[in-house]
């Protein structure tokens, strides 16, 4: 599985993920993408990726309740409803 980022009909980045991508959102004016990935049960990881380079900037365990000091991008991603 993966996340495909396209602009004006052109694929600019394919980002690999675990079996499922549950949520995603753009960050920093579209320069970064944050997504939640993992299997059906027992594990979720929030990942932040630079779209231009494809490099992973950060990851965070999102399976458990988030602590108050969790990064803001993780809090915003987790606050998104499953639309």
PyMOL Python script that loads the backbone (N, CA, C, O; Angstrom):
from pymol import cmd

cmd.read_pdbstr("""\
ATOM      1  N   UNK A   1       0.829  -1.182   0.000  1.00  0.00           N
ATOM      2  CA  UNK A   1       0.000   0.000   0.000  1.00  0.00           C
ATOM      3  C   UNK A   1       0.873   1.246   0.000  1.00  0.00           C
ATOM      4  O   UNK A   1       2.058   1.194   0.330  1.00  0.00           O
ATOM      5  N   UNK A   2       0.280   2.336  -0.368  1.00  0.00           N
ATOM      6  CA  UNK A   2       1.026   3.574  -0.346  1.00  0.00           C
ATOM      7  C   UNK A   2       0.127   4.770  -0.562  1.00  0.00           C
ATOM      8  O   UNK A   2      -1.073   4.647  -0.806  1.00  0.00           O
ATOM      9  N   UNK A   3       0.735   5.908  -0.465  1.00  0.00           N
ATOM     10  CA  UNK A   3       0.054   7.173  -0.665  1.00  0.00           C
ATOM     11  C   UNK A   3       0.656   7.810  -1.910  1.00  0.00           C
ATOM     12  O   UNK A   3       1.875   7.955  -2.000  1.00  0.00           O
ATOM     13  N   UNK A   4      -0.171   8.186  -2.859  1.00  0.00           N
ATOM     14  CA  UNK A   4       0.303   8.806  -4.089  1.00  0.00           C
ATOM     15  C   UNK A   4      -0.052  10.290  -4.028  1.00  0.00           C
ATOM     16  O   UNK A   4      -1.216  10.652  -3.854  1.00  0.00           O
ATOM     17  N   UNK A   5       0.960  11.144  -4.174  1.00  0.00           N
ATOM     18  CA  UNK A   5       0.766  12.591  -4.169  1.00  0.00           C
ATOM     19  C   UNK A   5       0.864  13.071  -5.612  1.00  0.00           C
ATOM     20  O   UNK A   5       1.851  12.799  -6.295  1.00  0.00           O
ATOM     21  N   UNK A   6      -0.152  13.777  -6.072  1.00  0.00           N
ATOM     22  CA  UNK A   6      -0.154  14.302  -7.432  1.00  0.00           C
ATOM     23  C   UNK A   6      -0.475  15.789  -7.398  1.00  0.00           C
ATOM     24  O   UNK A   6      -1.234  16.266  -6.554  1.00  0.00           O
ATOM     25  N   UNK A   7       0.120  16.502  -8.334  1.00  0.00           N
ATOM     26  CA  UNK A   7      -0.162  17.932  -8.516  1.00  0.00           C
ATOM     27  C   UNK A   7      -0.406  18.176  -9.991  1.00  0.00           C
ATOM     28  O   UNK A   7       0.398  17.792 -10.840  1.00  0.00           O
ATOM     29  N   UNK A   8      -1.527  18.820 -10.288  1.00  0.00           N
ATOM     30  CA  UNK A   8      -1.898  19.130 -11.673  1.00  0.00           C
ATOM     31  C   UNK A   8      -1.852  17.889 -12.568  1.00  0.00           C
ATOM     32  O   UNK A   8      -1.409  17.951 -13.715  1.00  0.00           O
ATOM     33  N   UNK A   9      -2.309  16.784 -12.031  1.00  0.00           N
ATOM     34  CA  UNK A   9      -2.384  15.554 -12.796  1.00  0.00           C
ATOM     35  C   UNK A   9      -1.080  14.779 -12.926  1.00  0.00           C
ATOM     36  O   UNK A   9      -1.055  13.733 -13.573  1.00  0.00           O
ATOM     37  N   UNK A  10      -0.013  15.258 -12.338  1.00  0.00           N
ATOM     38  CA  UNK A  10       1.284  14.589 -12.398  1.00  0.00           C
ATOM     39  C   UNK A  10       1.623  13.980 -11.034  1.00  0.00           C
ATOM     40  O   UNK A  10       1.535  14.660 -10.012  1.00  0.00           O
ATOM     41  N   UNK A  11       2.005  12.722 -11.018  1.00  0.00           N
ATOM     42  CA  UNK A  11       2.430  12.087  -9.775  1.00  0.00           C
ATOM     43  C   UNK A  11       3.795  12.650  -9.404  1.00  0.00           C
ATOM     44  O   UNK A  11       4.744  12.572 -10.185  1.00  0.00           O
ATOM     45  N   UNK A  12       3.886  13.223  -8.196  1.00  0.00           N
ATOM     46  CA  UNK A  12       5.158  13.786  -7.741  1.00  0.00           C
ATOM     47  C   UNK A  12       5.832  12.917  -6.682  1.00  0.00           C
ATOM     48  O   UNK A  12       7.035  13.044  -6.455  1.00  0.00           O
ATOM     49  N   UNK A  13       5.080  12.046  -6.040  1.00  0.00           N
ATOM     50  CA  UNK A  13       5.689  11.210  -5.006  1.00  0.00           C
ATOM     51  C   UNK A  13       4.782  10.018  -4.712  1.00  0.00           C
ATOM     52  O   UNK A  13       3.563  10.163  -4.616  1.00  0.00           O
ATOM     53  N   UNK A  14       5.379   8.858  -4.572  1.00  0.00           N
ATOM     54  CA  UNK A  14       4.694   7.674  -4.068  1.00  0.00           C
ATOM     55  C   UNK A  14       5.362   7.332  -2.753  1.00  0.00           C
ATOM     56  O   UNK A  14       6.575   7.130  -2.701  1.00  0.00           O
ATOM     57  N   UNK A  15       4.575   7.265  -1.688  1.00  0.00           N
ATOM     58  CA  UNK A  15       5.102   7.015  -0.348  1.00  0.00           C
ATOM     59  C   UNK A  15       4.569   5.676   0.135  1.00  0.00           C
ATOM     60  O   UNK A  15       3.358   5.472   0.219  1.00  0.00           O
ATOM     61  N   UNK A  16       5.476   4.772   0.449  1.00  0.00           N
ATOM     62  CA  UNK A  16       5.081   3.445   0.925  1.00  0.00           C
ATOM     63  C   UNK A  16       4.532   3.538   2.342  1.00  0.00           C
ATOM     64  O   UNK A  16       4.954   4.388   3.126  1.00  0.00           O
ATOM     65  N   UNK A  17       3.599   2.669   2.661  1.00  0.00           N
ATOM     66  CA  UNK A  17       3.043   2.602   4.004  1.00  0.00           C
ATOM     67  C   UNK A  17       2.795   1.152   4.378  1.00  0.00           C
ATOM     68  O   UNK A  17       2.963   0.256   3.551  1.00  0.00           O
ATOM     69  N   UNK A  18       2.403   0.924   5.597  1.00  0.00           N
ATOM     70  CA  UNK A  18       2.029  -0.417   6.045  1.00  0.00           C
ATOM     71  C   UNK A  18       0.755  -0.829   5.312  1.00  0.00           C
ATOM     72  O   UNK A  18       0.273  -0.088   4.456  1.00  0.00           O
ATOM     73  N   UNK A  19       0.208  -1.989   5.632  1.00  0.00           N
ATOM     74  CA  UNK A  19      -0.931  -2.483   4.860  1.00  0.00           C
ATOM     75  C   UNK A  19      -2.091  -1.493   4.680  1.00  0.00           C
ATOM     76  O   UNK A  19      -2.783  -1.531   3.663  1.00  0.00           O
ATOM     77  N   UNK A  20      -2.305  -0.614   5.656  1.00  0.00           N
ATOM     78  CA  UNK A  20      -3.424   0.323   5.539  1.00  0.00           C
ATOM     79  C   UNK A  20      -2.969   1.737   5.862  1.00  0.00           C
ATOM     80  O   UNK A  20      -2.135   1.953   6.741  1.00  0.00           O
ATOM     81  N   UNK A  21      -3.529   2.690   5.136  1.00  0.00           N
ATOM     82  CA  UNK A  21      -3.366   4.112   5.454  1.00  0.00           C
ATOM     83  C   UNK A  21      -4.729   4.578   5.952  1.00  0.00           C
ATOM     84  O   UNK A  21      -5.712   4.561   5.211  1.00  0.00           O
ATOM     85  N   UNK A  22      -4.777   4.993   7.206  1.00  0.00           N
ATOM     86  CA  UNK A  22      -6.057   5.308   7.824  1.00  0.00           C
ATOM     87  C   UNK A  22      -6.439   6.776   7.692  1.00  0.00           C
ATOM     88  O   UNK A  22      -7.595   7.079   7.397  1.00  0.00           O
ATOM     89  N   UNK A  23      -5.527   7.671   7.896  1.00  0.00           N
ATOM     90  CA  UNK A  23      -5.794   9.115   7.818  1.00  0.00           C
ATOM     91  C   UNK A  23      -4.585   9.780   7.187  1.00  0.00           C
ATOM     92  O   UNK A  23      -3.473   9.255   7.253  1.00  0.00           O
ATOM     93  N   UNK A  24      -4.804  10.932   6.577  1.00  0.00           N
ATOM     94  CA  UNK A  24      -3.672  11.705   6.067  1.00  0.00           C
ATOM     95  C   UNK A  24      -4.065  13.170   5.968  1.00  0.00           C
ATOM     96  O   UNK A  24      -5.246  13.507   5.891  1.00  0.00           O
ATOM     97  N   UNK A  25      -3.047  14.043   5.973  1.00  0.00           N
ATOM     98  CA  UNK A  25      -3.283  15.475   5.788  1.00  0.00           C
ATOM     99  C   UNK A  25      -1.976  16.143   5.385  1.00  0.00           C
ATOM    100  O   UNK A  25      -0.886  15.692   5.735  1.00  0.00           O
ATOM    101  N   UNK A  26      -2.122  17.227   4.642  1.00  0.00           N
ATOM    102  CA  UNK A  26      -0.957  18.019   4.271  1.00  0.00           C
ATOM    103  C   UNK A  26      -0.564  18.929   5.423  1.00  0.00           C
ATOM    104  O   UNK A  26      -1.416  19.376   6.191  1.00  0.00           O
ATOM    105  N   UNK A  27       0.726  19.200   5.537  1.00  0.00           N
ATOM    106  CA  UNK A  27       1.289  20.088   6.554  1.00  0.00           C
ATOM    107  C   UNK A  27       2.184  21.113   5.869  1.00  0.00           C
ATOM    108  O   UNK A  27       2.605  20.912   4.729  1.00  0.00           O
ATOM    109  N   UNK A  28       2.472  22.200   6.556  1.00  0.00           N
ATOM    110  CA  UNK A  28       3.426  23.212   6.089  1.00  0.00           C
ATOM    111  C   UNK A  28       3.143  23.668   4.661  1.00  0.00           C
ATOM    112  O   UNK A  28       4.035  23.690   3.813  1.00  0.00           O
ATOM    113  N   UNK A  29       1.899  24.026   4.414  1.00  0.00           N
ATOM    114  CA  UNK A  29       1.534  24.541   3.098  1.00  0.00           C
ATOM    115  C   UNK A  29       1.703  23.552   1.961  1.00  0.00           C
ATOM    116  O   UNK A  29       1.924  23.960   0.821  1.00  0.00           O
ATOM    117  N   UNK A  30       1.607  22.275   2.240  1.00  0.00           N
ATOM    118  CA  UNK A  30       1.710  21.248   1.216  1.00  0.00           C
ATOM    119  C   UNK A  30       3.120  20.722   1.001  1.00  0.00           C
ATOM    120  O   UNK A  30       3.340  19.912   0.100  1.00  0.00           O
ATOM    121  N   UNK A  31       4.072  21.161   1.801  1.00  0.00           N
ATOM    122  CA  UNK A  31       5.446  20.660   1.678  1.00  0.00           C
ATOM    123  C   UNK A  31       5.628  19.299   2.347  1.00  0.00           C
ATOM    124  O   UNK A  31       6.504  18.522   1.968  1.00  0.00           O
ATOM    125  N   UNK A  32       4.790  19.021   3.345  1.00  0.00           N
ATOM    126  CA  UNK A  32       4.867  17.766   4.099  1.00  0.00           C
ATOM    127  C   UNK A  32       3.517  17.067   4.056  1.00  0.00           C
ATOM    128  O   UNK A  32       2.481  17.694   3.837  1.00  0.00           O
ATOM    129  N   UNK A  33       3.549  15.762   4.268  1.00  0.00           N
ATOM    130  CA  UNK A  33       2.311  15.011   4.426  1.00  0.00           C
ATOM    131  C   UNK A  33       2.443  14.171   5.692  1.00  0.00           C
ATOM    132  O   UNK A  33       3.473  13.543   5.939  1.00  0.00           O
ATOM    133  N   UNK A  34       1.377  14.177   6.484  1.00  0.00           N
ATOM    134  CA  UNK A  34       1.303  13.358   7.694  1.00  0.00           C
ATOM    135  C   UNK A  34       0.248  12.290   7.442  1.00  0.00           C
ATOM    136  O   UNK A  34      -0.818  12.577   6.898  1.00  0.00           O
ATOM    137  N   UNK A  35       0.549  11.054   7.841  1.00  0.00           N
ATOM    138  CA  UNK A  35      -0.438   9.998   7.670  1.00  0.00           C
ATOM    139  C   UNK A  35      -0.320   8.978   8.789  1.00  0.00           C
ATOM    140  O   UNK A  35       0.713   8.841   9.444  1.00  0.00           O
ATOM    141  N   UNK A  36      -1.433   8.265   8.978  1.00  0.00           N
ATOM    142  CA  UNK A  36      -1.513   7.212   9.984  1.00  0.00           C
ATOM    143  C   UNK A  36      -1.540   5.885   9.242  1.00  0.00           C
ATOM    144  O   UNK A  36      -2.361   5.687   8.347  1.00  0.00           O
ATOM    145  N   UNK A  37      -0.651   4.983   9.608  1.00  0.00           N
ATOM    146  CA  UNK A  37      -0.540   3.723   8.887  1.00  0.00           C
ATOM    147  C   UNK A  37      -0.388   2.567   9.874  1.00  0.00           C
ATOM    148  O   UNK A  37       0.072   2.752  11.001  1.00  0.00           O
ATOM    149  N   UNK A  38      -0.778   1.388   9.439  1.00  0.00           N
ATOM    150  CA  UNK A  38      -0.635   0.203  10.272  1.00  0.00           C
ATOM    151  C   UNK A  38      -1.534  -0.909   9.798  1.00  0.00           C
ATOM    152  O   UNK A  38      -2.290  -0.738   8.842  1.00  0.00           O
ATOM    153  N   UNK A  39      -1.459  -2.064  10.467  1.00  0.00           N
ATOM    154  CA  UNK A  39      -2.313  -3.196  10.125  1.00  0.00           C
ATOM    155  C   UNK A  39      -3.732  -2.982  10.660  1.00  0.00           C
ATOM    156  O   UNK A  39      -4.048  -1.925  11.205  1.00  0.00           O
ATOM    157  N   UNK A  40      -4.568  -3.988  10.498  1.00  0.00           N
ATOM    158  CA  UNK A  40      -5.953  -3.892  10.987  1.00  0.00           C
ATOM    159  C   UNK A  40      -6.038  -3.791  12.506  1.00  0.00           C
ATOM    160  O   UNK A  40      -6.963  -3.169  13.029  1.00  0.00           O
ATOM    161  N   UNK A  41      -5.089  -4.391  13.222  1.00  0.00           N
ATOM    162  CA  UNK A  41      -5.181  -4.445  14.681  1.00  0.00           C
ATOM    163  C   UNK A  41      -3.830  -4.211  15.346  1.00  0.00           C
ATOM    164  O   UNK A  41      -2.788  -4.553  14.788  1.00  0.00           O
ATOM    165  N   UNK A  42      -3.855  -3.634  16.525  1.00  0.00           N
ATOM    166  CA  UNK A  42      -2.760  -3.620  17.493  1.00  0.00           C
ATOM    167  C   UNK A  42      -1.572  -2.708  17.197  1.00  0.00           C
ATOM    168  O   UNK A  42      -0.579  -2.768  17.922  1.00  0.00           O
ATOM    169  N   UNK A  43      -1.626  -1.882  16.183  1.00  0.00           N
ATOM    170  CA  UNK A  43      -0.489  -1.014  15.910  1.00  0.00           C
ATOM    171  C   UNK A  43      -0.911   0.106  14.967  1.00  0.00           C
ATOM    172  O   UNK A  43      -1.576  -0.143  13.961  1.00  0.00           O
ATOM    173  N   UNK A  44      -0.528   1.331  15.290  1.00  0.00           N
ATOM    174  CA  UNK A  44      -0.722   2.484  14.408  1.00  0.00           C
ATOM    175  C   UNK A  44       0.485   3.392  14.565  1.00  0.00           C
ATOM    176  O   UNK A  44       0.921   3.668  15.683  1.00  0.00           O
ATOM    177  N   UNK A  45       1.017   3.850  13.459  1.00  0.00           N
ATOM    178  CA  UNK A  45       2.131   4.770  13.489  1.00  0.00           C
ATOM    179  C   UNK A  45       1.755   6.008  12.696  1.00  0.00           C
ATOM    180  O   UNK A  45       1.255   5.903  11.575  1.00  0.00           O
ATOM    181  N   UNK A  46       1.991   7.171  13.264  1.00  0.00           N
ATOM    182  CA  UNK A  46       1.824   8.424  12.541  1.00  0.00           C
ATOM    183  C   UNK A  46       3.183   8.788  11.959  1.00  0.00           C
ATOM    184  O   UNK A  46       4.199   8.750  12.653  1.00  0.00           O
ATOM    185  N   UNK A  47       3.188   9.138  10.685  1.00  0.00           N
ATOM    186  CA  UNK A  47       4.430   9.385   9.960  1.00  0.00           C
ATOM    187  C   UNK A  47       4.354  10.757   9.299  1.00  0.00           C
ATOM    188  O   UNK A  47       3.308  11.152   8.785  1.00  0.00           O
ATOM    189  N   UNK A  48       5.477  11.480   9.320  1.00  0.00           N
ATOM    190  CA  UNK A  48       5.580  12.784   8.669  1.00  0.00           C
ATOM    191  C   UNK A  48       6.655  12.678   7.599  1.00  0.00           C
ATOM    192  O   UNK A  48       7.784  12.282   7.891  1.00  0.00           O
ATOM    193  N   UNK A  49       6.311  13.033   6.340  1.00  0.00           N
ATOM    194  CA  UNK A  49       7.217  12.868   5.206  1.00  0.00           C
ATOM    195  C   UNK A  49       7.331  14.176   4.427  1.00  0.00           C
ATOM    196  O   UNK A  49       6.340  14.876   4.218  1.00  0.00           O
ATOM    197  N   UNK A  50       8.552  14.494   4.001  1.00  0.00           N
ATOM    198  CA  UNK A  50       8.804  15.620   3.117  1.00  0.00           C
ATOM    199  C   UNK A  50       8.419  15.172   1.704  1.00  0.00           C
ATOM    200  O   UNK A  50       8.993  14.213   1.188  1.00  0.00           O
ATOM    201  N   UNK A  51       7.466  15.844   1.079  1.00  0.00           N
ATOM    202  CA  UNK A  51       6.976  15.427  -0.231  1.00  0.00           C
ATOM    203  C   UNK A  51       8.054  15.595  -1.303  1.00  0.00           C
ATOM    204  O   UNK A  51       8.188  14.737  -2.175  1.00  0.00           O
ATOM    205  N   UNK A  52       8.811  16.667  -1.255  1.00  0.00           N
ATOM    206  CA  UNK A  52       9.827  16.925  -2.283  1.00  0.00           C
ATOM    207  C   UNK A  52      10.897  15.835  -2.308  1.00  0.00           C
ATOM    208  O   UNK A  52      11.265  15.347  -3.376  1.00  0.00           O
ATOM    209  N   UNK A  53      11.395  15.455  -1.135  1.00  0.00           N
ATOM    210  CA  UNK A  53      12.494  14.486  -1.067  1.00  0.00           C
ATOM    211  C   UNK A  53      12.024  13.047  -0.858  1.00  0.00           C
ATOM    212  O   UNK A  53      12.746  12.105  -1.185  1.00  0.00           O
ATOM    213  N   UNK A  54      10.822  12.876  -0.316  1.00  0.00           N
ATOM    214  CA  UNK A  54      10.332  11.542   0.011  1.00  0.00           C
ATOM    215  C   UNK A  54      10.889  10.996   1.312  1.00  0.00           C
ATOM    216  O   UNK A  54      10.606   9.856   1.683  1.00  0.00           O
ATOM    217  N   UNK A  55      11.679  11.800   2.006  1.00  0.00           N
ATOM    218  CA  UNK A  55      12.305  11.338   3.256  1.00  0.00           C
ATOM    219  C   UNK A  55      11.346  11.465   4.433  1.00  0.00           C
ATOM    220  O   UNK A  55      10.612  12.445   4.564  1.00  0.00           O
ATOM    221  N   UNK A  56      11.378  10.447   5.281  1.00  0.00           N
ATOM    222  CA  UNK A  56      10.589  10.474   6.505  1.00  0.00           C
ATOM    223  C   UNK A  56      11.261  11.401   7.498  1.00  0.00           C
ATOM    224  O   UNK A  56      12.452  11.272   7.779  1.00  0.00           O
ATOM    225  N   UNK A  57      10.485  12.340   8.028  1.00  0.00           N
ATOM    226  CA  UNK A  57      11.005  13.313   8.986  1.00  0.00           C
ATOM    227  C   UNK A  57      10.810  12.825  10.412  1.00  0.00           C
ATOM    228  O   UNK A  57      11.684  12.998  11.262  1.00  0.00           O
ATOM    229  N   UNK A  58       9.663  12.215  10.668  1.00  0.00           N
ATOM    230  CA  UNK A  58       9.353  11.774  12.034  1.00  0.00           C
ATOM    231  C   UNK A  58       8.327  10.656  11.993  1.00  0.00           C
ATOM    232  O   UNK A  58       7.593  10.499  11.018  1.00  0.00           O
ATOM    233  N   UNK A  59       8.290   9.884  13.070  1.00  0.00           N
ATOM    234  CA  UNK A  59       7.206   8.934  13.275  1.00  0.00           C
ATOM    235  C   UNK A  59       6.846   8.928  14.757  1.00  0.00           C
ATOM    236  O   UNK A  59       7.641   9.322  15.610  1.00  0.00           O
ATOM    237  N   UNK A  60       5.644   8.476  15.037  1.00  0.00           N
ATOM    238  CA  UNK A  60       5.133   8.545  16.399  1.00  0.00           C
ATOM    239  C   UNK A  60       4.129   7.410  16.599  1.00  0.00           C
ATOM    240  O   UNK A  60       3.306   7.151  15.722  1.00  0.00           O
ATOM    241  N   UNK A  61       4.191   6.740  17.733  1.00  0.00           N
ATOM    242  CA  UNK A  61       3.250   5.672  18.055  1.00  0.00           C
ATOM    243  C   UNK A  61       1.877   6.292  18.312  1.00  0.00           C
ATOM    244  O   UNK A  61       1.695   7.036  19.276  1.00  0.00           O
ATOM    245  N   UNK A  62       0.922   5.983  17.451  1.00  0.00           N
ATOM    246  CA  UNK A  62      -0.428   6.548  17.583  1.00  0.00           C
ATOM    247  C   UNK A  62      -1.450   5.515  18.048  1.00  0.00           C
ATOM    248  O   UNK A  62      -2.650   5.790  18.061  1.00  0.00           O
ATOM    249  N   UNK A  63      -0.986   4.344  18.423  1.00  0.00           N
ATOM    250  CA  UNK A  63      -1.908   3.293  18.848  1.00  0.00           C
ATOM    251  C   UNK A  63      -2.470   3.578  20.237  1.00  0.00           C
ATOM    252  O   UNK A  63      -3.639   3.309  20.514  1.00  0.00           O
ATOM    253  N   UNK A  64      -1.638   4.116  21.090  1.00  0.00           N
ATOM    254  CA  UNK A  64      -2.053   4.409  22.462  1.00  0.00           C
ATOM    255  C   UNK A  64      -2.538   5.854  22.577  1.00  0.00           C
ATOM    256  O   UNK A  64      -2.307   6.671  21.686  1.00  0.00           O
ATOM    257  N   UNK A  65      -3.201   6.150  23.670  1.00  0.00           N
ATOM    258  CA  UNK A  65      -3.679   7.520  23.891  1.00  0.00           C
ATOM    259  C   UNK A  65      -2.492   8.480  23.852  1.00  0.00           C
ATOM    260  O   UNK A  65      -1.435   8.215  24.423  1.00  0.00           O
ATOM    261  N   UNK A  66      -2.694   9.592  23.169  1.00  0.00           N
ATOM    262  CA  UNK A  66      -1.605  10.556  23.013  1.00  0.00           C
ATOM    263  C   UNK A  66      -1.353  11.318  24.307  1.00  0.00           C
ATOM    264  O   UNK A  66      -2.300  11.748  24.966  1.00  0.00           O
ATOM    265  N   UNK A  67      -0.096  11.489  24.675  1.00  0.00           N
ATOM    266  CA  UNK A  67       0.214  12.317  25.841  1.00  0.00           C
ATOM    267  C   UNK A  67       0.066  13.799  25.494  1.00  0.00           C
ATOM    268  O   UNK A  67       0.036  14.164  24.319  1.00  0.00           O
ATOM    269  N   UNK A  68      -0.023  14.625  26.489  1.00  0.00           N
ATOM    270  CA  UNK A  68      -0.190  16.070  26.279  1.00  0.00           C
ATOM    271  C   UNK A  68       0.966  16.669  25.498  1.00  0.00           C
ATOM    272  O   UNK A  68       0.781  17.663  24.795  1.00  0.00           O
ATOM    273  N   UNK A  69       2.160  16.085  25.604  1.00  0.00           N
ATOM    274  CA  UNK A  69       3.324  16.655  24.919  1.00  0.00           C
ATOM    275  C   UNK A  69       3.573  16.047  23.534  1.00  0.00           C
ATOM    276  O   UNK A  69       4.663  16.196  22.980  1.00  0.00           O
ATOM    277  N   UNK A  70       2.571  15.365  22.976  1.00  0.00           N
ATOM    278  CA  UNK A  70       2.720  14.821  21.620  1.00  0.00           C
ATOM    279  C   UNK A  70       2.915  15.971  20.633  1.00  0.00           C
ATOM    280  O   UNK A  70       2.415  17.071  20.868  1.00  0.00           O
ATOM    281  N   UNK A  71       3.633  15.734  19.532  1.00  0.00           N
ATOM    282  CA  UNK A  71       3.832  16.791  18.537  1.00  0.00           C
ATOM    283  C   UNK A  71       2.499  17.305  17.984  1.00  0.00           C
ATOM    284  O   UNK A  71       1.532  16.551  17.875  1.00  0.00           O
ATOM    285  N   UNK A  72       2.460  18.572  17.643  1.00  0.00           N
ATOM    286  CA  UNK A  72       1.234  19.194  17.153  1.00  0.00           C
ATOM    287  C   UNK A  72       0.713  18.510  15.883  1.00  0.00           C
ATOM    288  O   UNK A  72      -0.498  18.344  15.730  1.00  0.00           O
ATOM    289  N   UNK A  73       1.607  18.114  14.974  1.00  0.00           N
ATOM    290  CA  UNK A  73       1.150  17.474  13.734  1.00  0.00           C
ATOM    291  C   UNK A  73       0.443  16.151  14.027  1.00  0.00           C
ATOM    292  O   UNK A  73      -0.488  15.775  13.315  1.00  0.00           O
ATOM    293  N   UNK A  74       0.877  15.447  15.067  1.00  0.00           N
ATOM    294  CA  UNK A  74       0.229  14.194  15.458  1.00  0.00           C
ATOM    295  C   UNK A  74      -1.150  14.485  16.046  1.00  0.00           C
ATOM    296  O   UNK A  74      -2.122  13.807  15.714  1.00  0.00           O
ATOM    297  N   UNK A  75      -1.240  15.483  16.910  1.00  0.00           N
ATOM    298  CA  UNK A  75      -2.534  15.844  17.503  1.00  0.00           C
ATOM    299  C   UNK A  75      -3.539  16.235  16.429  1.00  0.00           C
ATOM    300  O   UNK A  75      -4.698  15.824  16.485  1.00  0.00           O
ATOM    301  N   UNK A  76      -3.105  17.028  15.448  1.00  0.00           N
ATOM    302  CA  UNK A  76      -4.006  17.461  14.377  1.00  0.00           C
ATOM    303  C   UNK A  76      -4.440  16.281  13.508  1.00  0.00           C
ATOM    304  O   UNK A  76      -5.604  16.189  13.117  1.00  0.00           O
ATOM    305  N   UNK A  77      -3.514  15.390  13.212  1.00  0.00           N
ATOM    306  CA  UNK A  77      -3.851  14.217  12.408  1.00  0.00           C
ATOM    307  C   UNK A  77      -4.849  13.341  13.148  1.00  0.00           C
ATOM    308  O   UNK A  77      -5.833  12.893  12.560  1.00  0.00           O
ATOM    309  N   UNK A  78      -4.611  13.096  14.413  1.00  0.00           N
ATOM    310  CA  UNK A  78      -5.492  12.241  15.197  1.00  0.00           C
ATOM    311  C   UNK A  78      -6.872  12.872  15.432  1.00  0.00           C
ATOM    312  O   UNK A  78      -7.852  12.161  15.653  1.00  0.00           O
ATOM    313  N   UNK A  79      -6.943  14.191  15.383  1.00  0.00           N
ATOM    314  CA  UNK A  79      -8.216  14.882  15.583  1.00  0.00           C
ATOM    315  C   UNK A  79      -9.122  14.785  14.354  1.00  0.00           C
ATOM    316  O   UNK A  79     -10.323  15.042  14.445  1.00  0.00           O
ATOM    317  N   UNK A  80      -8.556  14.418  13.220  1.00  0.00           N
ATOM    318  CA  UNK A  80      -9.351  14.307  11.992  1.00  0.00           C
ATOM    319  C   UNK A  80     -10.330  13.154  12.130  1.00  0.00           C
ATOM    320  O   UNK A  80     -10.001  12.099  12.672  1.00  0.00           O
ATOM    321  N   UNK A  81     -11.541  13.372  11.629  1.00  0.00           N
ATOM    322  CA  UNK A  81     -12.518  12.294  11.649  1.00  0.00           C
ATOM    323  C   UNK A  81     -12.274  11.402  10.432  1.00  0.00           C
ATOM    324  O   UNK A  81     -11.688  11.834   9.440  1.00  0.00           O
ATOM    325  N   UNK A  82     -12.722  10.175  10.521  1.00  0.00           N
ATOM    326  CA  UNK A  82     -12.616   9.259   9.386  1.00  0.00           C
ATOM    327  C   UNK A  82     -13.736   9.590   8.411  1.00  0.00           C
ATOM    328  O   UNK A  82     -14.881   9.174   8.587  1.00  0.00           O
ATOM    329  N   UNK A  83     -13.385  10.338   7.394  1.00  0.00           N
ATOM    330  CA  UNK A  83     -14.404  10.808   6.439  1.00  0.00           C
ATOM    331  C   UNK A  83     -14.595   9.843   5.308  1.00  0.00           C
ATOM    332  O   UNK A  83     -15.412  10.087   4.420  1.00  0.00           O
TER     333      UNK A  83
END
""", "prot")
cmd.dss("prot")
cmd.show_as("cartoon", "prot")
cmd.util.cbc("prot")
cmd.orient("prot")
